[in-house]
Amino acid sequence: MLLWIEIAAAAFAVFCASLMLAVALGRSAKRADEAVDGSPELAEIAASLKPLSAERSPSGRRFFPTPEARRELAEMVHDVLDTKTAA
């Protein structure tokens, strides 16, 4: 009987740890989305990338299928544009 209690306690600990990780990732994503909303340049770049979501590569996959992928690309483009204007 003690073994079952230990197994249940371990499973509960793993569940709690994964729940905490999921909440932390969700909060991080929310902060990243708010940062994009706060920057008009990033929002403009992300909006211009939306048509790319419909485009497909030669293999048939979509280029930027998720809002997260478009946001990440917008951040990269913004960084490159900042680097070019600073130089």
C-alpha positions in Angstrom: 0.0 0.0 0.0 2.9 2.4 0.7 4.2 1.9 -2.8 0.9 3.1 -4.3 1.0 6.2 -2.1 4.6 7.0 -3.3 3.6 6.5 -6.9 0.5 8.7 -6.5 2.7 11.4 -4.8 5.2 11.2 -7.6 2.5 11.5 -10.3 1.0 14.4 -8.4 4.4 16.1 -8.3 4.9 15.7 -12.0 1.4 17.0 -12.7 2.0 20.1 -10.6 5.4 20.7 -12.2 4.0 20.4 -15.7 1.0 22.7 -14.7 3.5 25.3 -13.4 5.5 25.1 -16.6 2.4 25.5 -18.7 1.3 28.6 -16.7 4.7 30.1 -17.0 4.8 29.5 -20.8 1.4 31.0 -21.1 2.3 34.1 -19.2 5.5 34.5 -21.2 3.6 34.3 -24.5 1.1 36.8 -23.2 3.9 39.2 -22.3 5.5 38.7 -25.8 2.1 39.4 -27.5 1.7 42.6 -25.4 5.2 43.7 -26.4 4.3 43.3 -30.1 1.1 45.2 -29.6 3.1 48.0 -27.9 5.4 48.4 -30.9 3.7 49.9 -33.9 6.5 48.8 -36.2 6.3 45.2 -35.2 2.5 45.2 -35.5 2.8 46.7 -39.0 5.4 44.1 -40.0 3.3 41.3 -38.6 0.3 42.5 -40.5 2.2 42.6 -43.7 3.3 39.0 -43.2 -0.3 37.7 -42.9 -0.6 37.0 -46.7 2.4 34.7 -46.4 0.2 32.3 -44.3 -1.7 31.4 -47.4 1.4 30.7 -49.5 2.8 27.2 -49.6 6.4 26.0 -50.1 7.2 23.5 -52.9 6.8 20.7 -50.4 3.2 21.9 -49.7 3.8 23.2 -46.2 2.6 26.7 -45.3 5.4 29.2 -44.6 4.1 30.9 -41.5 1.0 29.0 -40.4 0.7 30.4 -36.8 0.5 33.9 -35.3 3.6 33.0 -33.2 5.6 32.2 -36.3 4.6 35.5 -37.9 5.4 37.4 -34.6 8.8 35.8 -34.5 9.5 36.6 -38.1 8.3 40.2 -37.5 10.7 40.5 -34.6 13.6 39.3 -36.7 12.7 41.7 -39.5 12.4 44.6 -37.1 15.8 43.7 -35.6 17.4 43.6 -39.0 15.8 46.9 -40.0 17.1 48.5 -36.7 20.6 47.2 -37.4 20.6 48.6 -40.9 19.4 52.0 -39.8 21.9 52.1 -36.9 24.9 51.3 -39.2 
